[in-house]
C-alpha cells in the first residue's frame, strides 16, 4: 500500500467528510439510544429546543486528542525547565558557599 505524500491530504479528507456529514444529516443520523440528553440549564437556546445533540464526530475527537497532547507536552517541558533551573541554582549556591551553615 502506497503512502500519501501530500502533507495536506488528511486535512482535506477530514474537511470533505465533515462537509459531507453536514450536507446529508439524515443519512448520518444516529439512533436515539446514541444521543446525549442534557438538562435544559446546560443547553444554549438552540440546543434547548432540540434537547439532544449527536455524539462527537471523529474529527472532533482527533482535535481534542491533539489539543490534549499539546497541553501535556507543554506541562512536561516546563517541569523539566523548572527542575534544571532549580539544579543550576542549587549548584551555583553551593559553589559560592551560600549553603554552608554559619557557626558562631
Secondary structure, DSSP 8 states (H G I E B T S, - for coil): ------TTHHHHHHHHHHHHHHHTTTTT---GGGSEE--TTTS-HHHHHH-EE----HHHHHHHHHHHHHHHHHHHHHHHHHHHHHHHHHHHHHHTT-SS----
